Amino acid sequence: MKTHLLQILMACVILIPAASSQTVFLDEQFDAGIPATWTQTTNASDGGWKGGNANSLSSTSFELEAHGNLVATNDDDCNCNKSADRLISPSLDLSTASLVIVKFDLFYYDASYDGSQEEGKLAYSTDGGTTWSILGTLTGGDGWQNGLLMDATAQVAGEGDVKFSWLYNDGGGWTYGMGLDNVMVFEPAPVDVELTSLSIPFY
């Protein structure tokens, strides 16, 4: 009958080849502070985001955990106008990308004090930073939240002048702050799919 065909199918191995690695468009650990290629906007009297380590960037009520060198904005220490502390990545050419993932480590309470609620957002721009749209709202965690991922494919894949920014807002009061480290923007490698066996019952 169909014995010969079934034997061929059962011996078949299907392998879909994939690229060997992901494509990285941005990889920043802030080991030397805020790079010259990054920019920021702020209304704060302390200059906004700063580079350093947990010890140098902490204060009494905003105590960063050790994480090597990092960047942070500290409203607890400043108690100034941190309603628009925006840290901005360099421009990225994502015109060849079909998938875009943003990965980062975050230290953020997402807390309130005396009626003021702090906010954190990840934003993107496709016109070099002239206008911004929100990619996602950041939520608080217990200590460092390492390896957070946000999918920006629908918003920026195929665009030639993309910037990302981390926006901290103290809610108009005296709140806490935000720490950031290990930022990466990348296109994941396709997943290898392999069929190693196929079993077809005989009736």
C-alpha positions as CSV (number, residue, x, y, z in Angstrom):
1,M,0.0,0.0,0.0
2,K,1.6,3.2,1.3
3,T,4.3,1.5,3.3
4,H,7.2,2.9,1.1
5,L,5.9,6.5,1.5
6,L,5.5,6.1,5.3
7,Q,9.0,4.8,5.6
8,I,10.4,7.8,3.8
9,L,8.4,10.2,6.0
10,M,9.5,8.5,9.2
11,A,13.2,8.8,8.1
12,C,12.9,12.4,7.1
13,V,14.7,15.2,9.0
14,I,13.7,18.8,8.4
15,L,16.2,21.5,9.3
16,I,15.4,25.2,8.9
17,P,18.7,27.1,9.0
18,A,19.0,30.3,11.0
19,A,21.4,33.2,11.4
20,S,24.2,32.4,13.9
21,S,23.6,35.4,16.1
22,Q,21.5,38.4,16.9
23,T,22.1,41.9,15.4
24,V,22.9,44.5,18.1
25,F,22.2,48.1,17.3
26,L,23.0,49.5,20.7
27,D,24.9,48.1,23.7
28,E,25.7,50.4,26.6
29,Q,26.8,49.5,30.2
30,F,27.5,53.1,31.3
31,D,30.9,52.0,32.6
32,A,32.3,55.5,31.9
33,G,29.2,57.4,32.9
34,I,26.8,58.9,30.3
35,P,28.5,58.7,26.8
36,A,28.8,61.8,24.7
37,T,26.5,60.2,22.1
38,W,23.7,60.2,24.7
39,T,21.8,63.3,25.5
40,Q,19.2,64.4,28.1
41,T,16.6,67.0,28.8
42,T,15.7,68.1,32.3
43,N,14.0,70.8,34.4
44,A,16.0,69.8,37.4
45,S,18.5,72.0,39.1
46,D,20.9,69.1,39.7
47,G,21.4,68.4,36.0
48,G,19.1,65.4,35.7
49,W,20.6,62.0,35.0
50,K,24.1,61.3,36.3
51,G,26.7,58.5,35.9
52,G,28.3,56.8,38.9
53,N,27.8,53.8,41.1
54,A,25.2,52.8,43.7
55,N,27.1,54.5,46.5
56,S,27.6,57.9,44.7
57,L,24.1,58.1,43.3
58,S,22.1,57.0,46.4
59,S,20.5,59.0,49.1
60,T,18.7,58.3,52.4
61,S,15.3,57.3,50.9
62,F,16.5,56.3,47.4
63,E,19.1,53.6,48.1
64,L,20.4,52.0,44.9
65,E,21.7,48.4,45.2
66,A,25.2,47.7,43.9
67,H,25.2,47.1,40.2
68,G,28.6,48.3,39.0
69,N,28.6,51.6,37.1
70,L,25.2,52.9,36.1
71,V,23.2,56.0,35.5
72,A,20.4,57.4,37.7
73,T,18.3,60.4,38.5
74,N,17.7,61.1,42.2
75,D,14.7,63.2,43.2
76,D,15.0,62.3,46.9
77,D,18.5,63.9,47.0
78,C,17.6,66.9,44.9
79,N,14.0,67.6,45.9
80,C,13.8,69.7,42.7
81,N,11.8,69.8,39.5
82,K,12.2,66.3,38.1
83,S,9.0,66.2,36.2
84,A,10.7,65.6,32.9
85,D,14.1,63.9,33.3
86,R,14.6,62.3,29.9
87,L,17.7,60.3,29.1
88,I,18.1,59.9,25.3
89,S,19.9,57.2,23.3
90,P,21.9,58.0,20.2
91,S,20.2,57.8,16.9
92,L,19.8,54.3,15.5
93,D,19.4,53.1,11.9
94,L,16.8,50.3,12.1
95,S,15.9,50.4,8.4
96,T,17.1,46.8,8.0
97,A,15.5,45.4,11.1
98,S,12.4,43.3,11.0
99,L,12.3,42.7,14.8
100,V,13.4,45.3,17.4
101,I,13.8,44.5,21.1
102,V,14.8,46.9,23.8
103,K,16.5,45.3,26.9
104,F,17.6,47.1,30.1
105,D,18.1,46.8,33.8
106,L,15.9,49.1,36.0
107,F,15.9,50.2,39.6
108,Y,12.7,52.0,40.3
109,Y,10.3,52.1,43.2
110,D,7.2,53.4,41.3
111,A,6.2,54.9,44.7
112,S,4.4,57.9,46.1
113,Y,5.1,60.3,48.9
114,D,2.9,63.0,50.4
115,G,0.4,62.7,47.6
116,S,2.8,62.7,44.7
117,Q,3.3,59.6,42.5
118,E,6.4,59.1,40.5
119,E,6.2,57.8,36.9
120,G,8.6,56.1,34.6
121,K,8.2,55.5,30.8
122,L,10.2,54.2,27.9
123,A,9.6,56.4,24.8
124,Y,10.7,56.3,21.2
125,S,11.1,58.8,18.4
126,T,11.3,58.2,14.7
127,D,12.3,61.7,13.8
128,G,15.5,62.2,15.7
129,G,13.9,63.2,18.9
130,T,11.7,66.0,17.7
131,T,8.6,64.2,18.8
132,W,8.2,61.3,21.3
133,S,5.6,58.5,21.7
134,I,5.3,56.1,24.6
135,L,6.5,52.5,24.1
136,G,5.6,51.4,27.6
137,T,5.0,52.4,31.2
138,L,7.6,51.2,33.7
139,T,6.5,49.4,36.9
140,G,8.3,49.2,40.2
141,G,10.2,46.2,41.5
142,D,12.0,44.9,44.6
143,G,15.6,46.0,43.8
144,W,17.1,45.8,40.3
145,Q,14.9,44.4,37.6
146,N,17.4,42.8,35.3
147,G,16.9,42.0,31.6
148,L,13.6,43.8,31.1
149,L,12.4,43.4,27.5
150,M,10.1,45.6,25.4
151,D,9.1,44.8,21.9
152,A,9.4,47.9,19.7
153,T,9.0,46.1,16.3
154,A,5.6,47.6,15.4
155,Q,6.8,51.1,16.2
156,V,10.3,51.4,14.9
157,A,11.3,48.4,12.6
158,G,12.3,49.7,9.2
159,E,12.9,53.3,10.5
160,G,16.2,55.0,9.8
161,D,16.4,57.6,12.6
162,V,15.3,56.1,15.9
163,K,16.0,57.2,19.4
164,F,14.8,55.7,22.7
165,S,14.4,57.6,25.9
166,W,13.8,56.8,29.6
167,L,11.6,59.4,31.1
168,Y,11.3,60.0,34.9
169,N,8.6,62.2,36.4
170,D,8.6,62.9,40.1
171,G,4.9,63.7,40.0
172,G,5.5,67.3,41.0
173,G,6.6,66.4,44.5
174,W,9.5,65.0,46.5
175,T,9.6,61.4,45.5
176,Y,12.5,58.9,44.8
177,G,14.2,58.4,41.5
178,M,15.3,55.9,38.8
179,G,18.4,53.9,38.0
180,L,19.3,52.4,34.6
181,D,22.0,50.0,33.3
182,N,22.9,47.6,30.6
183,V,20.8,49.0,27.7
184,M,20.6,47.0,24.5
185,V,18.6,47.4,21.3
186,F,18.8,44.3,19.1
187,E,17.2,42.1,16.5
188,P,16.9,38.5,17.8
189,A,18.3,35.7,15.7
190,P,15.7,33.5,14.1
191,V,15.0,30.4,16.1
192,D,16.3,27.1,14.8
193,V,13.5,24.6,14.2
194,E,14.3,20.9,13.8
195,L,12.1,17.9,13.3
196,T,14.2,14.9,14.5
197,S,11.5,12.2,14.3
198,L,8.1,11.5,12.8
199,S,5.8,8.7,13.9
200,I,2.8,7.8,11.8
201,P,0.7,4.9,13.2
202,F,-0.4,2.1,10.9
203,Y,-4.1,1.1,10.7
